[in-house]
Amino acid sequence: MKSSRLIPLIICLMMLPSCTAESRASTIQQKAAQGDVHAEAVLGEMYAQGNDVPKDYRLAAKWWSKS
């Protein structure tokens, strides 16, 4: 999948009310673990803000530095 198509996918995943926070976080974490730079940046923001994951600045910095 081209990275330019991933951003809208991630945004849609985050906005779907039928998705649980856990499944959204899991999907983004899987993409980030596969090296997707956009997912890494989104995951960093999620950890920094505590959105769908526990707030953790150390993990936020880790994922931002990878992206």
C-alpha positions in Angstrom: 0.0 0.0 0.0 1.4 3.4 -0.9 2.0 5.6 2.1 0.0 8.4 0.6 -3.1 6.2 0.9 -2.3 5.2 4.5 -3.0 8.6 6.1 -6.7 8.6 5.1 -6.9 5.0 6.3 -5.5 5.8 9.7 -7.8 8.9 10.0 -10.8 6.8 9.1 -9.8 4.1 11.6 -9.5 6.7 14.3 -12.9 8.2 13.5 -15.0 5.0 13.2 -17.3 4.9 16.2 -17.8 1.2 15.8 -14.1 0.5 16.2 -12.9 0.2 19.8 -10.0 2.3 21.0 -8.1 -0.9 21.6 -8.6 -2.1 18.0 -7.6 1.3 16.6 -4.5 1.4 18.7 -3.7 -2.2 17.7 -4.0 -1.5 14.0 -1.8 1.5 14.2 0.8 -0.3 16.4 0.9 -3.2 13.8 1.5 -0.7 11.0 4.2 1.1 13.0 5.9 -2.1 13.9 6.1 -2.9 10.1 8.0 0.3 9.6 5.2 2.5 8.3 6.5 6.1 8.9 3.0 7.6 9.0 1.8 5.1 11.5 4.9 5.7 13.6 4.2 9.4 13.8 0.5 8.8 14.6 1.5 6.3 17.3 3.9 8.8 18.8 1.1 11.4 18.9 -1.3 8.9 20.5 1.2 8.2 23.3 2.0 11.9 23.8 -1.7 12.7 24.1 -2.9 9.5 25.8 -5.4 8.8 23.0 -6.4 5.1 23.0 -3.2 4.2 24.8 -1.7 5.2 28.2 0.1 8.5 28.1 3.8 7.8 27.8 6.2 10.5 26.7 9.1 8.0 26.4 7.2 5.9 23.9 6.0 9.0 22.1 9.6 10.1 21.6 10.6 6.5 20.5 7.9 6.4 17.8 8.5 10.0 16.7 12.2 9.4 16.3 11.5 6.4 14.1 9.2 8.4 11.9 
